[in-house]
């Protein structure tokens, strides 16, 4: 059974935090073979939107204030690919960010292969391609006003 949650860092249980970090490591470090510093000090300021299934976090993202008008979303992942879980995560994440953070825009640095995924939810590319940890990315914006 899927259970969706949206919690600020201080509301997370240690088990939830462990599972979020475990899933992020599984996807970004192991699956994508990218060695990088995941724990960057922003989790403590972030709203975490995630799905739990059978004790595992199978989808998650985080969002934090970039500036007064902009919320940055990142660390977007699903353990189950091509099942619709990612679309559900993105829709729920955008809704929670709008309701809880009331931004003028949502900003993300998306891996280039995923731009169509974000465009379907209304994001638009706002930069040229750049490398982040050796992976091609673009900046994308979703206007909320």
N, C-alpha and C positions, 0 to 999 in steps of 0.2 A: 504494500500500500504506500502510495506517495503522500508525503506530508510537506507542504510548503511553509516556509518560515521567512520572516524578515525581522532581523534583530540588529541593534547597535552592538558594538563590540562588548561593552560592559554587561549586556544581557545574555551573551552566549555562555552556555555551560562549557566546562573544560572538554567534555566529550564532543560537543558540536565543533568547538574550535579545532580540536585534534583532527576530526574528520574533514573539515574544510581544508586544513593544511595538508592532510594526507592526500586528498583528491587533487589539490593543486600540484603537489609534487609528482603524483602519478601521471598527470597530463603534461605539465610544462617541462618537467625535468626528465622523466623517464620516456614517455611517448614521443615528445618532440625533441628529445636529446639536447636540451638547452640548459647549460649550467649557468645559473644566475642567482642573485640574492632575492629570494621571494619575500622574506620578511623584511620589509623596507620602512617600517615605522608608520605606515598609513592605515593599517588594519584597525588601530585603536581609535581612529577618527571616522571609521567607515560604518555604513549601513551594509549588512551582509544579507543577501537574499539567496536562499538555498532550498534544495529539495532533499529530503531524507527518504530512503527506501531500505527497509530491512537493516537499519542501523548504519547505513553508509550515506554519505553526502554524494549524490549522483549528479548534481548540477549546482553551480553557485556563481555568484558575482559579488563584487563589492562596489560601493559608491561613496565618494567623499567630496567635500567642497574644494574646488580648484581655485575659485575666487568668489566674490559676492554673487555673481550671476550664473556661474558655471559649476555643475557637478560633474566630476570625472568618474566614469564607470570603467572597471577593469577586472582582471583575473576572471574572465568569463569562461566557463568550461562546463562540459557534460562528460560523464563517463560512458554514456550510451550514445553513440553517434547515429545519425540518420533515423531517429525514432520520433522526432517532433519535440523532444525534451528541450532542445536548445531554443526553439521558437517560443515554447511555453515559458522558459526561464527569462528570455529577453522581454517578452510582453509583461510578465509579472514584475521584473526588475524595473522597467520603465515606469510602470504604474506606481510601484512603491516609492521610487525616487520622486516622482511628481507629487504624490500625496504627502510624503514625509519631509521632503527637502525643498519643494516649490522652486525649482530652478528656472532660469530663463532659457537655459540650454543644457543639454547633456553632451559631454565630450568623451570620445574614446580613441585610443590608439589601437587600431584593429590590424591584425595580420591580413595581408593583402588578399589571401585566398578567401577570407571571410567577408569581404566587402558586400557581396550580394545579400548575405544573411542579414547584415545590419541595414542595408538599403530597403529591404522589404518592410522594415519597421519604421522607415522614414528618415534614417540617418543619411547624410550626404558627405561625400569625400571633400575635405577642405585643405589638402596638402598634396605635395608630391610624395613619392615613395621614399622612405628612409629606413635604415637598419636599426633595429633594437635587439640587442643580444644576438646579432647575426641573422635575424629574421626580418624579411621585408614587411613594413607596416605603413599605414597611412593614418592621418588624423581624420576623424569623422565627427560631425555635429548633428544633433537633433534639436531643432528649435522647439521650445515648449510654450511659447507665448503666441 
